[in-house]
């Protein structure tokens, strides 16, 4: 018991820190999103595709106006505090000040401009509440960025679980009282406010360390440093929300509801690569420029981990999508099945891109990604305008699949030039287990096995084969659990 306590609550050695951080981040993100998914499913079923689509549309429209609010300052704080660059405290203080100004301007845009660009009148009443949701989310995420400097990811887990329990409970109560999209918005906003209070109380003693005197020259330096990353994040936000906004131009709130239901399930899965990427960012920041060979080893192991988890999810999810959608969201969402299948294929590009962008960022080469991302979003907009009128929600998903695959391949090539990593040997090791798992999943579906039982059995088969076949993986687990002092 004491060994487990030390493993999950103390920082002892590099591999243990990475695994500990991944476990806590995943527990917080997966647990939190699973709780919130309960509200999403409840709202989607009780509000119907049209009501849920209206809420999703309000969020996406506001996100397009919030694209300038996230200029990568959170990652910048974590990276520079760990690397302890010259005058990093003044740099971080300037970054926080800049973030506050941009965030305030973005919230005002959401509240006052969103009603004029909205194509769905029912969404207008939601924009002030959505503005508050984004405000609380941004402040909380800044708190998390500071917390990651100390690599105490268990704090994030507690905050996220508490926040999402409040969102779930309040959301169900409000929907029962008033089954309208605004009830979901109020629940999200209240949960966000509580999370801000919690993270500020926890980190209060550390805040003065990052609030020092700054000057205009430092602010300009922050802008120059963050601008390439800000453009990448901006474009990523456009890519993520363009589909729903453009669906609003040609289709109905019901179509948006169908698309958003599949998208929410897809986004829930993305917590896996996001968690691994966040947990390994401090280590990658330390290794970049100082030990390129060790950085390459860490990057390749992370990719192996990504493929180990991502490939079976993409493959299995594609096979059982026709059962997942009606089981989770109800029969009224049956037309979202093709969308979910496209998104399962999209996981093959979504998993690696999160790690690749982090890797390029810690090498401070983010400028090289700007053109690629701009081209990606232009492809996305063009394909949306071409495919949505003819193919509806499935066309929107296909547009994002093609554009995101283009961006991933281009970023992959750029990272290979910075640090020539290899993934083919790892991929070959996974394929036998993946093939057998896919066969089991197909057979169980053909036999009419319940989707949850099918997923459980298929996952067990896959994990068993991997564990029996991968001796190095078993040895790695033993080594990680053997806690030694951090050097």
Secondary structure, DSSP 8 states (H G I E B T S, - for coil): -HHHHHHHHS--SHHHHHHHHHHHHHHHHHHHHHHHHHHHHHHHHHHHHHHHHHHHHHHHHHHHHTTTT--SHHHHHHHHHHHT-TTHHHHHHHHHHHHHHHHHHHHHHHHHHHHHH-S-GGGGGGHHHHHHHHHHHHHHHHHHHHHHHTT-HHHHHHHHHHHHHHHHHHHHHHHHH--SHHHHHHHHHHHHHHHHHHHHHHHHHHHGGG-----HHHHHHHHHHHHHHHHHHHHHHHHHHHHHHHHHHHS-HHHHHHHHHHHHHHHHHTHHHHHHHHHHHHHHHHHTTT-HHHHHHHHHHHHHHHHHHHHHHHHHHHHHHHHHHHHHH-GGGGGGHHHHHHHHHHHHHHHHHHHHHHHHHHTT-GGGGHHHHHHHHHHHHHHHHHHHHHHHHHHHHHHHHHHHHHHHHHHHHHHHHHS----HHHHHHHHHHHHHHHHHHHHHHHTT--HHHHHHHHHHHHHHHHHHH-HHHHHHHHHHHS-----
